[in-house]
Amino acid sequence: MGGNDESRSIRILEEAHTKHPYGRDILFVLANFNKAMGNMPTATMYANKQAAMDPRYGSADQIMQKLSSP
């Protein structure tokens, strides 16, 4: 994916998150995309939201460790 494709994908996912704020998969993918792009504060924010929704997924740190490396 090129830079524009990644930005477009994130915008689409952010729109989906706005419509479905409790979508765990959307949060996970947003965290993953942002981590892959080096945007760690935003990735951590989405991981925190996911962890707050359902502690069974672990802490934000554990979620971040599950994400693919950049």
N, CA, C and O atoms as a Maestro MAE file, in Angstrom:
{
 s_m_m2io_version
 :::
 2.0.0
}

f_m_ct {
 s_m_title
 :::
 protein
 m_atom[280] {
  # First column is atom index #
  i_m_mmod_type
  r_m_x_coord
  r_m_y_coord
  r_m_z_coord
  i_m_residue_number
  s_m_chain_name
  s_m_pdb_residue_name
  s_m_pdb_atom_name
  i_m_atomic_number
  :::
  1 25 0.825 -1.180 0.000 1 A "MET " " N  " 7
  2 3 0.000 0.000 0.000 1 A "MET " " CA " 6
  3 2 0.867 1.241 0.000 1 A "MET " " C  " 6
  4 15 1.883 1.305 0.693 1 A "MET " " O  " 8
  5 25 0.464 2.211 -0.772 2 A "GLY " " N  " 7
  6 3 1.175 3.474 -0.747 2 A "GLY " " CA " 6
  7 2 0.647 4.355 0.363 2 A "GLY " " C  " 6
  8 15 -0.364 4.033 0.988 2 A "GLY " " O  " 8
  9 25 1.323 5.467 0.614 3 A "GLY " " N  " 7
  10 3 0.923 6.378 1.676 3 A "GLY " " CA " 6
  11 2 -0.516 6.856 1.564 3 A "GLY " " C  " 6
  12 15 -1.232 6.916 2.563 3 A "GLY " " O  " 8
  13 25 -0.946 7.202 0.335 4 A "ASN " " N  " 7
  14 3 -2.315 7.686 0.156 4 A "ASN " " CA " 6
  15 2 -3.332 6.591 0.425 4 A "ASN " " C  " 6
  16 15 -4.389 6.851 1.001 4 A "ASN " " O  " 8
  17 25 -3.021 5.363 0.010 5 A "ASP " " N  " 7
  18 3 -3.926 4.241 0.258 5 A "ASP " " CA " 6
  19 2 -4.079 4.000 1.753 5 A "ASP " " C  " 6
  20 15 -5.184 3.736 2.230 5 A "ASP " " O  " 8
  21 25 -2.990 4.088 2.490 6 A "GLU " " N  " 7
  22 3 -3.050 3.883 3.938 6 A "GLU " " CA " 6
  23 2 -3.864 4.981 4.606 6 A "GLU " " C  " 6
  24 15 -4.679 4.703 5.487 6 A "GLU " " O  " 8
  25 25 -3.651 6.219 4.197 7 A "SER " " N  " 7
  26 3 -4.403 7.336 4.763 7 A "SER " " CA " 6
  27 2 -5.887 7.185 4.466 7 A "SER " " C  " 6
  28 15 -6.725 7.428 5.334 7 A "SER " " O  " 8
  29 25 -6.212 6.786 3.246 8 A "ARG " " N  " 7
  30 3 -7.613 6.586 2.862 8 A "ARG " " CA " 6
  31 2 -8.230 5.453 3.680 8 A "ARG " " C  " 6
  32 15 -9.366 5.561 4.142 8 A "ARG " " O  " 8
  33 25 -7.484 4.378 3.856 9 A "SER " " N  " 7
  34 3 -7.982 3.245 4.645 9 A "SER " " CA " 6
  35 2 -8.258 3.661 6.088 9 A "SER " " C  " 6
  36 15 -9.277 3.277 6.662 9 A "SER " " O  " 8
  37 25 -7.363 4.435 6.667 10 A "ILE " " N  " 7
  38 3 -7.554 4.899 8.040 10 A "ILE " " CA " 6
  39 2 -8.783 5.803 8.125 10 A "ILE " " C  " 6
  40 15 -9.561 5.695 9.073 10 A "ILE " " O  " 8
  41 25 -8.968 6.687 7.151 11 A "ARG " " N  " 7
  42 3 -10.150 7.564 7.163 11 A "ARG " " CA " 6
  43 2 -11.435 6.736 7.114 11 A "ARG " " C  " 6
  44 15 -12.391 7.029 7.832 11 A "ARG " " O  " 8
  45 25 -11.456 5.710 6.273 12 A "ILE " " N  " 7
  46 3 -12.632 4.840 6.165 12 A "ILE " " CA " 6
  47 2 -12.883 4.117 7.487 12 A "ILE " " C  " 6
  48 15 -14.022 4.022 7.945 12 A "ILE " " O  " 8
  49 25 -11.816 3.612 8.092 13 A "LEU " " N  " 7
  50 3 -11.955 2.930 9.383 13 A "LEU " " CA " 6
  51 2 -12.401 3.888 10.483 13 A "LEU " " C  " 6
  52 15 -13.201 3.515 11.342 13 A "LEU " " O  " 8
  53 25 -11.895 5.114 10.465 14 A "GLU " " N  " 7
  54 3 -12.313 6.100 11.462 14 A "GLU " " CA " 6
  55 2 -13.796 6.431 11.307 14 A "GLU " " C  " 6
  56 15 -14.500 6.612 12.300 14 A "GLU " " O  " 8
  57 25 -14.271 6.511 10.057 15 A "GLU " " N  " 7
  58 3 -15.696 6.728 9.811 15 A "GLU " " CA " 6
  59 2 -16.508 5.544 10.342 15 A "GLU " " C  " 6
  60 15 -17.559 5.729 10.956 15 A "GLU " " O  " 8
  61 25 -16.018 4.339 10.103 16 A "ALA " " N  " 7
  62 3 -16.700 3.147 10.608 16 A "ALA " " CA " 6
  63 2 -16.717 3.161 12.135 16 A "ALA " " C  " 6
  64 15 -17.715 2.788 12.751 16 A "ALA " " O  " 8
  65 25 -15.619 3.588 12.740 17 A "HIS " " N  " 7
  66 3 -15.552 3.663 14.203 17 A "HIS " " CA " 6
  67 2 -16.550 4.687 14.744 17 A "HIS " " C  " 6
  68 15 -17.151 4.468 15.795 17 A "HIS " " O  " 8
  69 25 -16.729 5.799 14.036 18 A "THR " " N  " 7
  70 3 -17.702 6.804 14.444 18 A "THR " " CA " 6
  71 2 -19.112 6.215 14.440 18 A "THR " " C  " 6
  72 15 -19.911 6.480 15.338 18 A "THR " " O  " 8
  73 25 -19.402 5.416 13.422 19 A "LYS " " N  " 7
  74 3 -20.731 4.802 13.306 19 A "LYS " " CA " 6
  75 2 -20.904 3.615 14.244 19 A "LYS " " C  " 6
  76 15 -22.014 3.332 14.693 19 A "LYS " " O  " 8
  77 25 -19.817 2.927 14.538 20 A "HIS " " N  " 7
  78 3 -19.845 1.719 15.369 20 A "HIS " " CA " 6
  79 2 -18.748 1.820 16.438 20 A "HIS " " C  " 6
  80 15 -17.737 1.122 16.360 20 A "HIS " " O  " 8
  81 25 -18.953 2.691 17.435 21 A "PRO " " N  " 7
  82 3 -17.887 2.949 18.411 21 A "PRO " " CA " 6
  83 2 -17.510 1.749 19.272 21 A "PRO " " C  " 6
  84 15 -16.465 1.768 19.923 21 A "PRO " " O  " 8
  85 25 -18.333 0.715 19.289 22 A "TYR " " N  " 7
  86 3 -18.019 -0.457 20.106 22 A "TYR " " CA " 6
  87 2 -17.524 -1.632 19.269 22 A "TYR " " C  " 6
  88 15 -17.480 -2.767 19.743 22 A "TYR " " O  " 8
  89 25 -17.154 -1.353 18.025 23 A "GLY " " N  " 7
  90 3 -16.644 -2.406 17.144 23 A "GLY " " CA " 6
  91 2 -15.205 -2.747 17.497 23 A "GLY " " C  " 6
  92 15 -14.282 -2.016 17.139 23 A "GLY " " O  " 8
  93 25 -15.014 -3.861 18.202 24 A "ARG " " N  " 7
  94 3 -13.659 -4.248 18.642 24 A "ARG " " CA " 6
  95 2 -12.718 -4.492 17.471 24 A "ARG " " C  " 6
  96 15 -11.543 -4.129 17.527 24 A "ARG " " O  " 8
  97 25 -13.235 -5.106 16.412 25 A "ASP " " N  " 7
  98 3 -12.374 -5.370 15.253 25 A "ASP " " CA " 6
  99 2 -11.904 -4.073 14.609 25 A "ASP " " C  " 6
  100 15 -10.752 -3.962 14.192 25 A "ASP " " O  " 8
  101 25 -12.800 -3.096 14.530 26 A "ILE " " N  " 7
  102 3 -12.434 -1.800 13.958 26 A "ILE " " CA " 6
  103 2 -11.338 -1.154 14.810 26 A "ILE " " C  " 6
  104 15 -10.361 -0.629 14.276 26 A "ILE " " O  " 8
  105 25 -11.503 -1.193 16.123 27 A "LEU " " N  " 7
  106 3 -10.489 -0.614 17.014 27 A "LEU " " CA " 6
  107 2 -9.147 -1.314 16.851 27 A "LEU " " C  " 6
  108 15 -8.102 -0.665 16.811 27 A "LEU " " O  " 8
  109 25 -9.180 -2.637 16.757 28 A "PHE " " N  " 7
  110 3 -7.941 -3.397 16.621 28 A "PHE " " CA " 6
  111 2 -7.230 -3.035 15.318 28 A "PHE " " C  " 6
  112 15 -6.016 -2.832 15.303 28 A "PHE " " O  " 8
  113 25 -7.987 -2.954 14.232 29 A "VAL " " N  " 7
  114 3 -7.377 -2.630 12.936 29 A "VAL " " CA " 6
  115 2 -6.857 -1.191 12.934 29 A "VAL " " C  " 6
  116 15 -5.785 -0.922 12.394 29 A "VAL " " O  " 8
  117 25 -7.612 -0.266 13.537 30 A "LEU " " N  " 7
  118 3 -7.122 1.114 13.627 30 A "LEU " " CA " 6
  119 2 -5.820 1.183 14.425 30 A "LEU " " C  " 6
  120 15 -4.889 1.891 14.042 30 A "LEU " " O  " 8
  121 25 -5.759 0.455 15.521 31 A "ALA " " N  " 7
  122 3 -4.520 0.427 16.306 31 A "ALA " " CA " 6
  123 2 -3.390 -0.164 15.480 31 A "ALA " " C  " 6
  124 15 -2.271 0.349 15.493 31 A "ALA " " O  " 8
  125 25 -3.681 -1.242 14.761 32 A "ASN " " N  " 7
  126 3 -2.662 -1.913 13.962 32 A "ASN " " CA " 6
  127 2 -2.146 -1.017 12.831 32 A "ASN " " C  " 6
  128 15 -0.935 -0.906 12.637 32 A "ASN " " O  " 8
  129 25 -3.048 -0.383 12.090 33 A "PHE " " N  " 7
  130 3 -2.643 0.510 11.001 33 A "PHE " " CA " 6
  131 2 -1.787 1.643 11.542 33 A "PHE " " C  " 6
  132 15 -0.733 1.953 10.987 33 A "PHE " " O  " 8
  133 25 -2.243 2.262 12.632 34 A "ASN " " N  " 7
  134 3 -1.498 3.397 13.178 34 A "ASN " " CA " 6
  135 2 -0.136 2.981 13.698 34 A "ASN " " C  " 6
  136 15 0.837 3.718 13.538 34 A "ASN " " O  " 8
  137 25 -0.049 1.815 14.317 35 A "LYS " " N  " 7
  138 3 1.253 1.331 14.779 35 A "LYS " " CA " 6
  139 2 2.175 1.076 13.591 35 A "LYS " " C  " 6
  140 15 3.351 1.436 13.624 35 A "LYS " " O  " 8
  141 25 1.640 0.457 12.546 36 A "ALA " " N  " 7
  142 3 2.452 0.169 11.356 36 A "ALA " " CA " 6
  143 2 2.961 1.444 10.691 36 A "ALA " " C  " 6
  144 15 4.030 1.452 10.080 36 A "ALA " " O  " 8
  145 25 2.182 2.527 10.815 37 A "MET " " N  " 7
  146 3 2.587 3.805 10.223 37 A "MET " " CA " 6
  147 2 3.462 4.621 11.173 37 A "MET " " C  " 6
  148 15 3.876 5.732 10.842 37 A "MET " " O  " 8
  149 25 3.741 4.065 12.356 38 A "GLY " " N  " 7
  150 3 4.604 4.757 13.308 38 A "GLY " " CA " 6
  151 2 3.888 5.780 14.168 38 A "GLY " " C  " 6
  152 15 4.531 6.568 14.860 38 A "GLY " " O  " 8
  153 25 2.560 5.776 14.132 39 A "ASN " " N  " 7
  154 3 1.779 6.725 14.920 39 A "ASN " " CA " 6
  155 2 1.380 6.057 16.234 39 A "ASN " " C  " 6
  156 15 0.222 5.691 16.434 39 A "ASN " " O  " 8
  157 25 2.352 5.908 17.120 40 A "MET " " N  " 7
  158 3 2.154 5.167 18.359 40 A "MET " " CA " 6
  159 2 1.131 5.799 19.306 40 A "MET " " C  " 6
  160 15 0.360 5.059 19.917 40 A "MET " " O  " 8
  161 25 1.082 7.132 19.462 41 A "PRO " " N  " 7
  162 3 0.075 7.692 20.369 41 A "PRO " " CA " 6
  163 2 -1.359 7.345 19.945 41 A "PRO " " C  " 6
  164 15 -2.197 7.025 20.788 41 A "PRO " " O  " 8
  165 25 -1.634 7.409 18.648 42 A "THR " " N  " 7
  166 3 -2.971 7.083 18.159 42 A "THR " " CA " 6
  167 2 -3.231 5.589 18.278 42 A "THR " " C  " 6
  168 15 -4.332 5.180 18.649 42 A "THR " " O  " 8
  169 25 -2.237 4.776 17.970 43 A "ALA " " N  " 7
  170 3 -2.391 3.330 18.110 43 A "ALA " " CA " 6
  171 2 -2.699 2.965 19.560 43 A "ALA " " C  " 6
  172 15 -3.565 2.132 19.826 43 A "ALA " " O  " 8
  173 25 -1.996 3.585 20.481 44 A "THR " " N  " 7
  174 3 -2.212 3.328 21.901 44 A "THR " " CA " 6
  175 2 -3.604 3.790 22.345 44 A "THR " " C  " 6
  176 15 -4.250 3.139 23.166 44 A "THR " " O  " 8
  177 25 -4.055 4.912 21.796 45 A "MET " " N  " 7
  178 3 -5.386 5.405 22.126 45 A "MET " " CA " 6
  179 2 -6.454 4.368 21.745 45 A "MET " " C  " 6
  180 15 -7.362 4.087 22.528 45 A "MET " " O  " 8
  181 25 -6.337 3.807 20.540 46 A "TYR " " N  " 7
  182 3 -7.316 2.805 20.107 46 A "TYR " " CA " 6
  183 2 -7.183 1.520 20.932 46 A "TYR " " C  " 6
  184 15 -8.189 0.882 21.240 46 A "TYR " " O  " 8
  185 25 -5.977 1.143 21.285 47 A "ALA " " N  " 7
  186 3 -5.784 -0.039 22.133 47 A "ALA " " CA " 6
  187 2 -6.395 0.188 23.513 47 A "ALA " " C  " 6
  188 15 -6.990 -0.724 24.086 47 A "ALA " " O  " 8
  189 25 -6.250 1.399 24.049 48 A "ASN " " N  " 7
  190 3 -6.856 1.737 25.337 48 A "ASN " " CA " 6
  191 2 -8.381 1.649 25.275 48 A "ASN " " C  " 6
  192 15 -9.015 1.154 26.206 48 A "ASN " " O  " 8
  193 25 -8.969 2.132 24.174 49 A "LYS " " N  " 7
  194 3 -10.424 2.058 24.016 49 A "LYS " " CA " 6
  195 2 -10.879 0.602 23.999 49 A "LYS " " C  " 6
  196 15 -11.880 0.243 24.619 49 A "LYS " " O  " 8
  197 25 -10.128 -0.227 23.282 50 A "GLN " " N  " 7
  198 3 -10.490 -1.642 23.207 50 A "GLN " " CA " 6
  199 2 -10.357 -2.301 24.576 50 A "GLN " " C  " 6
  200 15 -11.236 -3.064 24.978 50 A "GLN " " O  " 8
  201 25 -9.297 -2.025 25.283 51 A "ALA " " N  " 7
  202 3 -9.081 -2.615 26.608 51 A "ALA " " CA " 6
  203 2 -10.154 -2.156 27.589 51 A "ALA " " C  " 6
  204 15 -10.598 -2.940 28.428 51 A "ALA " " O  " 8
  205 25 -10.576 -0.902 27.496 52 A "ALA " " N  " 7
  206 3 -11.600 -0.379 28.397 52 A "ALA " " CA " 6
  207 2 -12.964 -1.022 28.130 52 A "ALA " " C  " 6
  208 15 -13.757 -1.211 29.052 52 A "ALA " " O  " 8
  209 25 -13.229 -1.353 26.874 53 A "MET " " N  " 7
  210 3 -14.511 -1.961 26.525 53 A "MET " " CA " 6
  211 2 -14.639 -3.374 27.059 53 A "MET " " C  " 6
  212 15 -15.708 -3.785 27.510 53 A "MET " " O  " 8
  213 25 -13.543 -4.115 27.004 54 A "ASP " " N  " 7
  214 3 -13.611 -5.514 27.417 54 A "ASP " " CA " 6
  215 2 -12.253 -5.954 27.944 54 A "ASP " " C  " 6
  216 15 -11.363 -6.283 27.160 54 A "ASP " " O  " 8
  217 25 -12.082 -5.963 29.257 55 A "PRO " " N  " 7
  218 3 -10.794 -6.310 29.860 55 A "PRO " " CA " 6
  219 2 -10.298 -7.719 29.519 55 A "PRO " " C  " 6
  220 15 -9.122 -8.027 29.712 55 A "PRO " " O  " 8
  221 25 -11.188 -8.567 29.016 56 A "ARG " " N  " 7
  222 3 -10.760 -9.919 28.639 56 A "ARG " " CA " 6
  223 2 -9.732 -9.894 27.507 56 A "ARG " " C  " 6
  224 15 -8.998 -10.862 27.306 56 A "ARG " " O  " 8
  225 25 -9.685 -8.790 26.775 57 A "TYR " " N  " 7
  226 3 -8.701 -8.674 25.690 57 A "TYR " " CA " 6
  227 2 -7.333 -8.282 26.223 57 A "TYR " " C  " 6
  228 15 -6.356 -8.244 25.475 57 A "TYR " " O  " 8
  229 25 -7.265 -7.994 27.500 58 A "GLY " " N  " 7
  230 3 -6.003 -7.619 28.118 58 A "GLY " " CA " 6
  231 2 -5.875 -6.114 28.222 58 A "GLY " " C  " 6
  232 15 -6.779 -5.362 27.861 58 A "GLY " " O  " 8
  233 25 -4.748 -5.706 28.717 59 A "SER " " N  " 7
  234 3 -4.477 -4.277 28.856 59 A "SER " " CA " 6
  235 2 -4.108 -3.703 27.485 59 A "SER " " C  " 6
  236 15 -3.881 -4.439 26.525 59 A "SER " " O  " 8
  237 25 -4.054 -2.391 27.423 60 A "ALA " " N  " 7
  238 3 -3.636 -1.742 26.173 60 A "ALA " " CA " 6
  239 2 -2.237 -2.207 25.780 60 A "ALA " " C  " 6
  240 15 -1.958 -2.410 24.598 60 A "ALA " " O  " 8
  241 25 -1.353 -2.378 26.771 61 A "ASP " " N  " 7
  242 3 0.006 -2.855 26.474 61 A "ASP " " CA " 6
  243 2 -0.019 -4.250 25.854 61 A "ASP " " C  " 6
  244 15 0.726 -4.529 24.915 61 A "ASP " " O  " 8
  245 25 -0.876 -5.123 26.380 62 A "GLN " " N  " 7
  246 3 -0.974 -6.473 25.825 62 A "GLN " " CA " 6
  247 2 -1.549 -6.446 24.416 62 A "GLN " " C  " 6
  248 15 -1.105 -7.197 23.548 62 A "GLN " " O  " 8
  249 25 -2.523 -5.592 24.188 63 A "ILE " " N  " 7
  250 3 -3.091 -5.445 22.844 63 A "ILE " " CA " 6
  251 2 -2.025 -4.948 21.883 63 A "ILE " " C  " 6
  252 15 -1.899 -5.458 20.770 63 A "ILE " " O  " 8
  253 25 -1.255 -3.950 22.314 64 A "MET " " N  " 7
  254 3 -0.208 -3.392 21.443 64 A "MET " " CA " 6
  255 2 0.826 -4.466 21.094 64 A "MET " " C  " 6
  256 15 1.351 -4.476 19.981 64 A "MET " " O  " 8
  257 25 1.122 -5.367 22.029 65 A "GLN " " N  " 7
  258 3 2.090 -6.427 21.750 65 A "GLN " " CA " 6
  259 2 1.549 -7.414 20.716 65 A "GLN " " C  " 6
  260 15 2.322 -8.029 19.982 65 A "GLN " " O  " 8
  261 25 0.225 -7.567 20.657 66 A "LYS " " N  " 7
  262 3 -0.390 -8.484 19.697 66 A "LYS " " CA " 6
  263 2 -0.372 -7.930 18.267 66 A "LYS " " C  " 6
  264 15 -0.477 -8.683 17.299 66 A "LYS " " O  " 8
  265 25 -0.239 -6.623 18.152 67 A "LEU " " N  " 7
  266 3 -0.262 -5.990 16.834 67 A "LEU " " CA " 6
  267 2 1.002 -6.335 16.074 67 A "LEU " " C  " 6
  268 15 2.057 -6.574 16.662 67 A "LEU " " O  " 8
  269 25 0.875 -6.357 14.758 68 A "SER " " N  " 7
  270 3 2.047 -6.634 13.924 68 A "SER " " CA " 6
  271 2 3.070 -5.517 14.069 68 A "SER " " C  " 6
  272 15 2.712 -4.367 14.326 68 A "SER " " O  " 8
  273 25 4.307 -5.850 13.908 69 A "SER " " N  " 7
  274 3 5.388 -4.876 14.012 69 A "SER " " CA " 6
  275 2 5.448 -4.033 12.747 69 A "SER " " C  " 6
  276 15 5.097 -4.505 11.665 69 A "SER " " O  " 8
  277 25 5.896 -2.771 12.882 70 A "PRO " " N  " 7
  278 3 6.019 -1.909 11.692 70 A "PRO " " CA " 6
  279 2 7.053 -2.411 10.726 70 A "PRO " " C  " 6
  280 15 7.271 -1.797 9.681 70 A "PRO " " O  " 8
  :::
 }
 m_bond[279] {
  # First column is bond index #
  i_m_from
  i_m_to
  i_m_order
  :::
  1 1 2 1
  2 2 3 1
  3 3 4 2
  4 3 5 1
  5 5 6 1
  6 6 7 1
  7 7 8 2
  8 7 9 1
  9 9 10 1
  10 10 11 1
  11 11 12 2
  12 11 13 1
  13 13 14 1
  14 14 15 1
  15 15 16 2
  16 15 17 1
  17 17 18 1
  18 18 19 1
  19 19 20 2
  20 19 21 1
  21 21 22 1
  22 22 23 1
  23 23 24 2
  24 23 25 1
  25 25 26 1
  26 26 27 1
  27 27 28 2
  28 27 29 1
  29 29 30 1
  30 30 31 1
  31 31 32 2
  32 31 33 1
  33 33 34 1
  34 34 35 1
  35 35 36 2
  36 35 37 1
  37 37 38 1
  38 38 39 1
  39 39 40 2
  40 39 41 1
  41 41 42 1
  42 42 43 1
  43 43 44 2
  44 43 45 1
  45 45 46 1
  46 46 47 1
  47 47 48 2
  48 47 49 1
  49 49 50 1
  50 50 51 1
  51 51 52 2
  52 51 53 1
  53 53 54 1
  54 54 55 1
  55 55 56 2
  56 55 57 1
  57 57 58 1
  58 58 59 1
  59 59 60 2
  60 59 61 1
  61 61 62 1
  62 62 63 1
  63 63 64 2
  64 63 65 1
  65 65 66 1
  66 66 67 1
  67 67 68 2
  68 67 69 1
  69 69 70 1
  70 70 71 1
  71 71 72 2
  72 71 73 1
  73 73 74 1
  74 74 75 1
  75 75 76 2
  76 75 77 1
  77 77 78 1
  78 78 79 1
  79 79 80 2
  80 79 81 1
  81 81 82 1
  82 82 83 1
  83 83 84 2
  84 83 85 1
  85 85 86 1
  86 86 87 1
  87 87 88 2
  88 87 89 1
  89 89 90 1
  90 90 91 1
  91 91 92 2
  92 91 93 1
  93 93 94 1
  94 94 95 1
  95 95 96 2
  96 95 97 1
  97 97 98 1
  98 98 99 1
  99 99 100 2
  100 99 101 1
  101 101 102 1
  102 102 103 1
  103 103 104 2
  104 103 105 1
  105 105 106 1
  106 106 107 1
  107 107 108 2
  108 107 109 1
  109 109 110 1
  110 110 111 1
  111 111 112 2
  112 111 113 1
  113 113 114 1
  114 114 115 1
  115 115 116 2
  116 115 117 1
  117 117 118 1
  118 118 119 1
  119 119 120 2
  120 119 121 1
  121 121 122 1
  122 122 123 1
  123 123 124 2
  124 123 125 1
  125 125 126 1
  126 126 127 1
  127 127 128 2
  128 127 129 1
  129 129 130 1
  130 130 131 1
  131 131 132 2
  132 131 133 1
  133 133 134 1
  134 134 135 1
  135 135 136 2
  136 135 137 1
  137 137 138 1
  138 138 139 1
  139 139 140 2
  140 139 141 1
  141 141 142 1
  142 142 143 1
  143 143 144 2
  144 143 145 1
  145 145 146 1
  146 146 147 1
  147 147 148 2
  148 147 149 1
  149 149 150 1
  150 150 151 1
  151 151 152 2
  152 151 153 1
  153 153 154 1
  154 154 155 1
  155 155 156 2
  156 155 157 1
  157 157 158 1
  158 158 159 1
  159 159 160 2
  160 159 161 1
  161 161 162 1
  162 162 163 1
  163 163 164 2
  164 163 165 1
  165 165 166 1
  166 166 167 1
  167 167 168 2
  168 167 169 1
  169 169 170 1
  170 170 171 1
  171 171 172 2
  172 171 173 1
  173 173 174 1
  174 174 175 1
  175 175 176 2
  176 175 177 1
  177 177 178 1
  178 178 179 1
  179 179 180 2
  180 179 181 1
  181 181 182 1
  182 182 183 1
  183 183 184 2
  184 183 185 1
  185 185 186 1
  186 186 187 1
  187 187 188 2
  188 187 189 1
  189 189 190 1
  190 190 191 1
  191 191 192 2
  192 191 193 1
  193 193 194 1
  194 194 195 1
  195 195 196 2
  196 195 197 1
  197 197 198 1
  198 198 199 1
  199 199 200 2
  200 199 201 1
  201 201 202 1
  202 202 203 1
  203 203 204 2
  204 203 205 1
  205 205 206 1
  206 206 207 1
  207 207 208 2
  208 207 209 1
  209 209 210 1
  210 210 211 1
  211 211 212 2
  212 211 213 1
  213 213 214 1
  214 214 215 1
  215 215 216 2
  216 215 217 1
  217 217 218 1
  218 218 219 1
  219 219 220 2
  220 219 221 1
  221 221 222 1
  222 222 223 1
  223 223 224 2
  224 223 225 1
  225 225 226 1
  226 226 227 1
  227 227 228 2
  228 227 229 1
  229 229 230 1
  230 230 231 1
  231 231 232 2
  232 231 233 1
  233 233 234 1
  234 234 235 1
  235 235 236 2
  236 235 237 1
  237 237 238 1
  238 238 239 1
  239 239 240 2
  240 239 241 1
  241 241 242 1
  242 242 243 1
  243 243 244 2
  244 243 245 1
  245 245 246 1
  246 246 247 1
  247 247 248 2
  248 247 249 1
  249 249 250 1
  250 250 251 1
  251 251 252 2
  252 251 253 1
  253 253 254 1
  254 254 255 1
  255 255 256 2
  256 255 257 1
  257 257 258 1
  258 258 259 1
  259 259 260 2
  260 259 261 1
  261 261 262 1
  262 262 263 1
  263 263 264 2
  264 263 265 1
  265 265 266 1
  266 266 267 1
  267 267 268 2
  268 267 269 1
  269 269 270 1
  270 270 271 1
  271 271 272 2
  272 271 273 1
  273 273 274 1
  274 274 275 1
  275 275 276 2
  276 275 277 1
  277 277 278 1
  278 278 279 1
  279 279 280 2
  :::
 }
}
